[in-house]
Amino acid sequence: MLKENFIRYLQTERRYSPRTVALYESALDAFYAFMEEAEPTTNVLTPPHIRSFIAQGLDSGLSARTLNLRLSALSTWCNWLLRQGLLDSNPVAKVPRPKQAKKLPQFYTEKALDNYFDESRRRVEEHPDDFSLFRNRMIMVILYATGMRRAELCGLKIADFDAGRQLFRVTGKGDKQREIPVPALICQEILLYLEKLREAYPDNPQGKFFLTDKGSPLYLAFVDNLVKKELSGLEGFTGKKSPHVLRHSLATHLLNRGADLTSIKEILGHSSLAATQVYTHNSFEQLKKTYLTAHPRAKNGGNHGN
């Protein structure tokens, strides 16, 4: 019963996304399964128990990221138990977190994306009666043009698009709302898409912006599979193909073109500037590459001019 109340707390008070709630519940289940096997006679939460749990995860090959997520889940659980008067202190506070290797976000080049959008436009023009082609292109356009998360895209409604002000109103993590501006040319394409949507699916009681081929609301796996399918086999897309990389790509391209971090933070819906600052590393790597390519002293071992 305690766990059910905790899950309800995550959903209602903390307003965590369904995915985060599922990850936290899985972490709790993994911890108590470990405790049941290691010390079946005790239910006491202590730093040694949690350290042993993390050590077992490391031994089994789990990543530092996964183990830190488990620690976050356990810490939230213990803080909740503190509020219920069932713990005197949070034992997770005394457990060191595994160090995560800093990983730069992947992104696609502007050239690769330009080529994709040119090709997808050509397909749509060749098959004007194929609504699925138009929809697939529009999903890709909006993911890149706005930097929306998958869940935000799936929850998007027709009413969330303000054609007059040329923006989307998006509900993000923690039910936080933000407005994302949309370029005028994309707004025109959106209006044409909405006309075709109403023709193809006149029965859309929830007013969803995107529907599957069967007329159902989008779901996360559908978006993942669509992005992989759209980008597979195209030049410039040899790495991971996912909606999140499109989001990273927008942030990186905006930064490279002079946008300030605060504006990018607002567009992406980050809760803090620290989450956005990771893109400065990508921008620096691009600058370094350009510099080393163009600088006359960087060629042939720097022998020019000797």
C-alpha positions in Angstrom: 0.0 0.0 0.0 2.9 2.3 0.8 4.3 2.0 -2.7 0.9 2.7 -4.3 0.5 5.9 -2.3 4.1 6.9 -3.3 3.3 6.4 -7.0 0.1 8.4 -6.6 2.2 11.2 -5.0 4.6 11.2 -8.0 1.7 11.4 -10.4 -0.4 14.0 -8.6 1.8 16.2 -6.5 5.1 16.0 -8.3 3.4 15.7 -11.7 6.1 13.4 -13.1 5.6 12.0 -16.6 4.3 8.4 -17.0 7.7 7.4 -18.2 9.5 8.8 -15.1 6.9 7.3 -12.8 7.5 3.9 -14.5 11.3 4.3 -14.1 11.0 5.2 -10.4 8.7 2.2 -9.8 11.1 -0.1 -11.6 14.0 1.2 -9.5 12.1 0.6 -6.2 11.1 -2.9 -7.4 14.8 -3.7 -8.2 16.0 -2.4 -4.9 13.5 -4.4 -2.8 14.1 -7.5 -4.9 17.8 -7.1 -4.1 17.0 -6.7 -0.4 14.7 -9.7 -0.4 17.6 -11.9 -1.7 20.4 -10.3 0.2 18.7 -9.7 3.6 15.2 -11.2 3.6 14.7 -10.6 7.3 15.1 -6.8 7.3 13.2 -3.9 5.8 15.6 -1.3 7.2 16.9 1.3 4.8 20.5 2.1 5.6 23.5 3.5 3.5 25.3 0.1 3.5 22.2 -1.6 2.0 22.0 1.1 -0.7 25.7 1.0 -1.4 25.5 -2.8 -1.8 22.6 -2.4 -4.2 24.6 0.1 -6.3 27.7 -2.1 -6.2 25.7 -5.1 -7.5 24.5 -2.9 -10.4 28.0 -1.9 -11.2 29.1 -5.6 -11.1 26.3 -6.5 -13.5 27.3 -3.9 -16.0 24.6 -1.3 -15.5 25.6 2.2 -16.6 26.4 5.0 -14.2 23.4 6.9 -15.7 21.0 4.0 -14.8 22.4 3.7 -11.3 22.1 7.4 -10.7 18.5 7.3 -11.8 17.9 4.5 -9.3 19.5 6.6 -6.6 17.3 9.5 -7.5 14.3 7.3 -7.3 15.4 5.9 -3.9 16.1 9.4 -2.6 12.7 10.6 -3.6 11.2 7.5 -2.0 13.1 8.1 1.3 12.2 11.8 1.4 8.5 10.7 1.0 8.9 8.2 3.9 10.4 11.0 6.0 7.3 13.1 5.4 5.2 10.1 6.5 7.2 9.8 9.7 8.6 6.4 8.7 12.2 7.4 8.5 14.5 9.6 10.6 16.9 10.6 7.8 17.5 10.0 4.1 20.2 7.2 3.8 20.7 8.0 0.1 22.4 11.3 1.1 25.3 9.3 2.4 25.8 7.2 -0.7 28.3 8.5 -3.3 27.0 8.6 -6.9 28.8 6.8 -9.7 30.6 9.2 -12.0 29.0 9.6 -15.4 31.2 10.2 -18.4 30.2 13.5 -20.0 28.6 12.7 -23.3 28.0 15.5 -25.9 24.6 15.4 -27.4 24.5 14.0 -31.0 23.1 16.3 -33.7 22.6 16.2 -37.4 24.1 18.8 -39.7 22.0 21.5 -41.3 23.0 20.2 -44.7 21.8 16.7 -44.0 18.5 18.0 -42.7 18.0 20.4 -45.6 18.5 17.4 -47.9 16.0 15.3 -46.0 13.3 18.1 -46.1 13.9 18.7 -49.8 13.5 15.0 -50.5 10.4 14.6 -48.3 8.8 17.7 -50.0 9.4 16.0 -53.4 7.7 12.8 -52.2 4.7 14.8 -51.0 4.4 16.7 -54.3 4.6 13.5 -56.3 1.9 11.9 -54.2 -0.5 14.7 -53.2 -3.3 12.3 -52.3 -1.2 10.3 -49.8 -2.0 11.9 -46.5 0.4 9.7 -44.5 3.4 11.2 -46.5 2.2 14.7 -45.6 1.7 13.8 -42.0 5.1 12.1 -41.7 6.9 15.1 -43.1 4.9 17.4 -40.8 6.0 15.4 -37.8 9.6 15.8 -38.8 9.2 19.5 -39.6 7.6 20.2 -36.2 10.1 18.1 -34.2 13.0 20.0 -35.7 11.4 23.5 -36.0 10.2 23.5 -32.4 12.5 21.1 -30.5 9.5 19.4 -28.9 9.9 16.3 -26.9 8.2 13.1 -28.1 5.5 13.2 -25.4 4.8 16.9 -26.1 4.3 16.1 -29.8 2.0 13.2 -29.0 -0.1 15.4 -26.7 -0.4 18.2 -29.2 -3.9 19.4 -30.1 -5.1 21.5 -33.1 -6.1 24.2 -30.6 -2.4 24.4 -29.4 -1.5 26.0 -32.7 -2.1 29.8 -32.8 -1.9 30.7 -36.5 -2.4 34.4 -35.8 0.5 34.7 -33.4 2.5 32.0 -35.3 3.3 29.8 -32.3 2.5 26.5 -30.5 1.4 26.3 -26.9 3.1 23.3 -25.4 2.6 21.5 -22.1 5.9 20.0 -21.0 7.3 18.3 -18.0 5.6 19.0 -14.8 2.6 20.4 -16.7 4.7 23.6 -17.4 3.4 25.5 -20.4 5.5 27.4 -22.9 5.1 29.1 -26.2 7.3 28.2 -29.2 7.4 30.5 -32.2 7.1 29.0 -35.7 8.5 30.5 -38.9 6.0 32.0 -41.3 6.7 29.5 -44.1 6.2 26.6 -41.8 2.9 28.1 -40.5 1.6 28.1 -44.1 2.6 24.4 -44.4 0.9 23.7 -41.1 -2.4 25.3 -42.2 -2.4 23.2 -45.4 -1.7 20.1 -43.3 -4.6 20.9 -41.0 -6.9 21.2 -44.0 -5.8 17.7 -45.2 -6.1 16.3 -41.7 -9.8 17.4 -41.4 -10.5 15.8 -44.8 -8.7 12.6 -44.0 -10.1 12.3 -40.4 -13.3 14.3 -40.0 -14.0 12.3 -36.8 -11.3 13.6 -34.4 -13.2 14.1 -31.1 -10.1 14.8 -29.1 -8.9 17.4 -31.6 -5.4 15.8 -31.8 -2.9 17.4 -34.1 -1.5 14.1 -35.2 -3.2 10.7 -35.7 -1.9 7.3 -36.7 -3.0 5.6 -40.0 -5.9 4.1 -38.0 -7.1 7.4 -36.7 -5.7 6.9 -33.1 -3.7 9.4 -31.2 0.1 9.2 -31.6 2.2 7.2 -29.1 5.9 7.4 -28.3 7.0 4.2 -30.2 5.1 5.4 -33.3 7.2 8.6 -33.3 10.4 6.7 -32.7 9.8 4.3 -35.5 8.7 7.1 -37.9 11.9 9.1 -37.4 14.1 6.0 -37.9 12.2 5.2 -41.1 12.3 8.7 -42.5 16.1 9.1 -42.0 17.3 5.6 -42.8 19.5 5.2 -45.8 20.0 9.0 -46.2 23.4 10.6 -46.4 24.4 12.4 -43.2 22.3 10.2 -40.8 24.7 7.3 -40.0 24.3 7.6 -36.2 21.3 7.4 -33.9 18.0 8.3 -35.5 15.6 9.6 -32.9 13.3 12.5 -32.1 15.7 13.6 -29.3 18.5 14.0 -31.8 16.3 16.3 -33.8 15.8 18.3 -30.6 19.5 18.4 -30.0 20.1 19.5 -33.6 17.8 22.5 -33.3 19.5 23.7 -30.1 23.0 23.3 -31.7 22.0 25.0 -34.9 20.4 27.9 -33.0 23.5 28.4 -30.9 25.8 28.2 -33.9 23.7 30.9 -35.6 24.0 33.3 -32.6 20.9 32.6 -30.5 21.5 33.1 -26.8 21.3 30.3 -24.3 18.4 31.8 -22.3 16.2 31.9 -25.5 17.1 28.3 -26.3 16.3 27.3 -22.8 12.8 28.7 -23.1 12.2 27.1 -26.4 13.3 23.7 -25.2 11.5 24.0 -21.9 14.6 23.3 -19.7 14.1 23.9 -16.0 17.6 25.4 -15.6 20.2 27.0 -17.8 22.7 24.2 -16.8 20.7 21.7 -19.0 21.1 24.0 -22.0 24.7 24.8 -21.5 25.8 21.4 -22.8 25.1 22.6 -26.3 28.0 25.2 -26.0 30.4 22.2 -26.2 28.9 21.2 -29.5 29.2 24.8 -30.7 32.8 24.9 -29.6 33.6 21.6 -31.4 32.1 23.1 -34.6 34.1 26.3 -34.2 37.3 24.3 -33.6 36.7 22.1 -36.7 36.1 25.2 -38.8 39.2 26.9 -37.4 41.5 24.0 -38.0 40.1 23.5 -41.5 40.5 27.2 -42.5 43.6 28.3 -40.6 46.7 28.3 -42.9 49.0 27.3 -40.0 46.8 24.2 -39.2 47.6 22.6 -42.5 50.5 20.2 -43.3 51.7 20.2 -39.7 51.8 24.0 -39.6 54.7 24.4 -42.0 53.2 27.1 -44.1 55.2 30.3 -44.0 58.4 28.7 -42.8 
